[in-house]
Amino acid sequence: MFSVGKNLSDGWDTDEVLRHYHKLHKGTLLPQKYVKGDELSPGERITFDETVELYRQRLYGISWFMRNLNEYIAREANK
C-alpha cells in the first residue's frame, strides 16, 4: 500500500500507472485486456484512457490511501 505525489504520478506513462495500480487492485476489464496485449477498439480506448486517469488520481489521492489503509487494518483485526 502506498500513496505517491501528484507530480510523480503525472510523469508516469500508461503502463507505469497500470503497474502501480494493479499492485493494489485487480482493475477493470479494459485495463486487464490492455495489459494482456489485446487490441482495444476506438470506443474502448476512450473509456480505457479515462480509466487510466482515474487510476492515476487514486494513486496520489489521500482519500484512496486512507481507504486502503483502513481496509488493511480491518482485515488484520478480523484475523
C-alpha positions as CSV (number, residue, x, y, z in Angstrom):
1,M,0.0,0.0,0.0
2,F,1.4,3.4,-0.9
3,S,0.5,6.9,-2.0
4,V,2.5,8.9,-4.4
5,G,2.7,12.6,-5.1
6,K,0.8,14.1,-7.9
7,N,3.9,15.4,-9.7
8,L,5.4,11.9,-9.7
9,S,2.3,10.1,-11.0
10,D,1.7,12.8,-13.6
11,G,5.1,11.8,-15.1
12,W,4.2,8.1,-15.5
13,D,3.1,6.7,-18.8
14,T,0.0,4.4,-19.1
15,D,1.9,1.2,-18.4
16,E,3.5,2.5,-15.3
17,V,0.2,3.8,-13.9
18,L,-1.4,0.4,-14.5
19,R,1.6,-1.4,-13.0
20,H,1.4,0.6,-9.8
21,Y,-2.4,0.4,-9.6
22,H,-2.5,-3.3,-10.2
23,K,-0.2,-3.9,-7.3
24,L,-3.1,-2.8,-5.1
25,H,-6.2,-3.6,-7.1
26,K,-7.3,-6.1,-9.7
27,G,-8.6,-3.3,-12.0
28,T,-11.4,-3.4,-14.5
29,L,-11.8,-5.3,-17.7
30,L,-10.3,-2.9,-20.2
31,P,-7.1,-2.3,-18.3
32,Q,-6.7,-6.1,-17.9
33,K,-7.3,-6.5,-21.6
34,Y,-4.7,-3.9,-22.4
35,V,-2.1,-5.4,-20.1
36,K,-2.6,-8.8,-21.8
37,G,-1.8,-7.1,-25.1
38,D,-5.3,-7.4,-26.6
39,E,-6.3,-4.6,-29.1
40,L,-8.8,-2.1,-27.9
41,S,-11.5,-0.7,-30.2
42,P,-11.6,3.1,-30.6
43,G,-14.6,3.2,-28.2
44,E,-12.8,1.0,-25.7
45,R,-9.7,3.2,-26.0
46,I,-11.7,6.3,-24.9
47,T,-13.1,4.5,-21.8
48,F,-9.6,3.0,-21.2
49,D,-7.9,6.4,-21.2
50,E,-10.5,7.8,-18.8
51,T,-9.9,4.8,-16.5
52,V,-6.1,5.3,-16.5
53,E,-6.6,8.9,-15.5
54,L,-8.9,7.8,-12.7
55,Y,-6.3,5.3,-11.5
56,R,-3.6,7.9,-11.6
57,Q,-5.7,10.2,-9.4
58,R,-6.4,7.4,-7.0
59,L,-2.7,6.7,-6.7
60,Y,-2.0,10.2,-5.3
61,G,-5.3,10.8,-3.6
62,I,-5.2,10.8,0.2
63,S,-8.8,9.6,0.5
64,W,-7.9,6.4,-1.5
65,F,-4.8,6.0,0.5
66,M,-6.8,6.1,3.7
67,R,-9.4,3.8,2.3
68,N,-6.8,1.2,1.5
69,L,-5.1,1.7,4.9
70,N,-8.4,1.3,6.8
71,E,-9.3,-1.8,4.8
72,Y,-5.9,-3.4,5.6
73,I,-6.3,-2.6,9.3
74,A,-9.8,-4.0,9.4
75,R,-8.7,-7.3,7.7
76,E,-5.8,-7.7,10.1
77,A,-8.1,-7.0,13.1
78,N,-10.5,-9.7,11.8
79,K,-7.8,-12.3,11.7
